Amino acid sequence: MSAPSALELERRAFRARRSRRSIWISIASTLVFAALVWVGVVSAPGWHAVQQSFFDPGQAWQSLPSILAGLWLNIRVLFASAVCVLVLSVLLAALRSLRGAVFFPLRAAVALYTDLFRGLPLLIVLYLVGFGIPALGFFPRMPAGFWGTAALVITYTAYVSEVFRAGIDAVHPSQRLAARALGLGYWQSLRLVVLPQALRKVTPALMNDFVSLQKDVGLISVLGAVDAVRAAQIQVSLAYNFTPYLVSGLCFVVLAVPMIRLTDWYSARLARREQIGSVV
């Protein structure tokens, strides 16, 4: 391999200098903006009262153990919901993509389900599932976390199944025809050819839905489940200080940030691969 020319070395040095200059400008502008915001907030007339009510270090430290214990319930509900949503969404998307008049009742039922639960607010679904279904008396007494998980699965399956269906529809029809020409049946073509391509196309959208699910697991507290939000509410009622709410919110942020950054990284990686033509 030949050594780069002097002109190429000069270009690389120029790009490196420009990159370092951009980094320093970004850092300086960020620090100036943060300082202006901080000065504006702390100079407000009611800052002292807000600081005592929402930013009390002693209350934060005192409430942290109970909030972390409740967060463990949120994490379990999150992963149980994510697995169930993934499986059910693929099934509903496959049913929605069935061809032929004989399958119209299935397609209509899935469409009605997705339209209904994408339109209903999650809070209403939580109340209907968490208080309505147990009142029917068909099921034994179950913990509030179970019904909260069921409500999350019902709602998010409606959203994610449409994401999968969009991915399936985005696969070029020639892929199905090629699979059938090779002797694969409908379900074999869907499983071996269509779904892998559809999953790759919709992975960023699925990861964003997972981030949204991470936040919404905090709503199961309305059913009485002692999660991070309900644990914070209990601490607030004991001390009449709202700092525990902030602590629980920060716990959810810490839980969500890795997935947010992973989503951004994967989206950028997928865009780069598509630009160089490595993705069909």
ZIRA-V821756 format. One record per backbone hydrogen bond with DSSP energy under -1.0 kcal/mol. CO is the residue of the C=O (numbers start at 1). NH is the residue of the N-H. Records with the same first field share a line. If there is no record, write none. Layout:
# ZIRA-V821756
CO=NH / NH
This chain:
# ZIRA-V821756
5=9
6=10
7=11
8=12
9=13
10=14
11=15
12=16
13=17
14=18
15=19
16=20
17=21
18=22
19=23
20=24
21=25
22=26
23=27
24=28
25=29
26=30
27=31
28=32
29=33
30=34
31=35
32=36
33=37
34=38
35=39
36=40
37=41
38=42
39=43
41=44
44=47
46=50
47=51
48=52
49=53
50=54
51=55
53=242
56=60
57=61
58=62
59=63
60=64
63=67
64=68
65=69
66=70
67=71
68=72
70=74
71=75
72=76
73=77
74=78
75=79
76=80
77=81
78=82
79=83
80=84
81=85
82=86
83=87
84=88
85=89
86=90
87=91
88=92
89=93
90=94
91=95
92=96
93=97
95=98
101=104
103=107
104=108
105=109
106=110
107=111
108=112
109=113
110=114
111=115
112=116
113=117
114=118
116=120
121=125
122=126
123=127
124=128
125=129
126=130
127=131
128=133
133=136
134=137
143=147
144=148
145=149
146=150
147=151
148=152
149=153
150=154
151=155
152=156
153=157
155=159
156=160
157=161
159=163
160=164
161=165
162=166
163=167
164=168
165=169
166=170
172=175
173=177
174=178
175=179
176=180
177=181
178=182
179=184
180=183
185=189
186=190
187=191
188=192
189=193 / 194
190=195
194=198
195=199
196=200
197=201
198=202
202=206
203=207
204=208
205=209
206=210
207=211
208=212
209=213
210=214
211=215
212=216
213=217
215=218
216=219
217=220
218=221
219=222
220=223 / 225
221=224
225=227
227=231
228=232
229=233
230=234
231=235
232=236
233=237
234=238
235=239
236=240
242=246
243=247
244=248
245=249
246=250
247=251
248=252
249=253
250=254
251=255
252=256
253=257
256=260
257=261
258=262
259=263
260=264
261=265
262=266
263=267
264=268
265=269
266=270
267=271
268=272
269=273
270=274
271=275
272=276
273=278
